[in-house]
């Protein structure tokens, strides 16, 4: 399992309980830790899961470009 630390805050769209995008956005906080586990198949390049699950966004579906711009690998 790989871990990534957010190095720069950014925003992602917020989704409702039916996985439909809303007009709201969620802030991804600098310093938050996300984990990557191989095996994700979806529309984005990678899915990261929030390590402590104590935030508004328990997982992120992002591109490798965004991963490289906003995160650093720490483990």
C-alpha positions in Angstrom: 0.0 0.0 0.0 1.3 3.5 -0.9 0.6 6.6 1.1 0.4 10.2 -0.2 0.4 13.5 1.7 -1.4 16.5 0.3 1.1 19.3 -0.2 -1.3 22.0 -1.6 -5.0 22.5 -0.8 -7.5 22.1 -3.7 -11.2 21.6 -4.2 -13.2 18.7 -5.7 -16.9 18.4 -6.5 -19.1 17.1 -3.8 -21.4 14.2 -4.6 -24.7 13.2 -2.9 -25.7 9.8 -1.6 -26.6 8.7 -5.1 -23.2 9.6 -6.5 -24.6 12.6 -8.3 -22.5 15.8 -8.4 -23.9 18.7 -6.4 -23.2 22.4 -6.8 -20.9 22.3 -3.8 -17.2 21.6 -3.5 -15.1 20.0 -0.8 -11.7 21.3 0.3 -8.9 18.7 0.3 -6.7 20.0 3.2 -2.9 20.3 3.0 -1.3 17.7 5.2 -4.1 15.1 4.9 -2.9 11.6 4.2 -4.5 9.3 1.6 -3.8 5.6 0.8 -3.6 4.0 -2.6 -4.3 0.3 -3.0 -3.8 -1.4 -6.4 -6.8 -2.8 -8.2 -9.0 0.3 -8.8 -10.8 0.3 -12.1 -12.8 3.4 -13.0 -13.0 6.6 -15.1 -10.1 8.3 -13.4 -6.4 7.2 -13.2 -6.2 6.5 -9.5 -8.4 6.3 -6.4 -7.0 7.4 -3.0 -8.7 6.7 0.3 -8.5 9.1 3.3 -6.4 7.5 5.9 -8.3 8.6 9.1 -11.7 8.9 7.4 -12.4 12.0 9.5 -13.1 14.4 6.6 -15.7 15.3 4.1 -14.1 13.3 1.3 -13.3 9.7 2.2 -11.9 9.0 -1.2 -10.6 10.8 -4.3 -10.8 9.8 -7.9 -8.0 11.9 -9.6 -5.7 11.9 -12.6 -2.0 11.2 -12.3 -1.3 14.8 -13.2 -3.3 16.0 -10.2 -1.6 13.4 -8.0 1.8 14.7 -9.0 0.8 18.3 -8.5 -1.0 18.1 -5.2 0.6 15.1 -3.4 3.9 13.6 -2.4 4.5 9.9 -1.8 5.4 9.3 1.9 5.4 5.5 2.1 
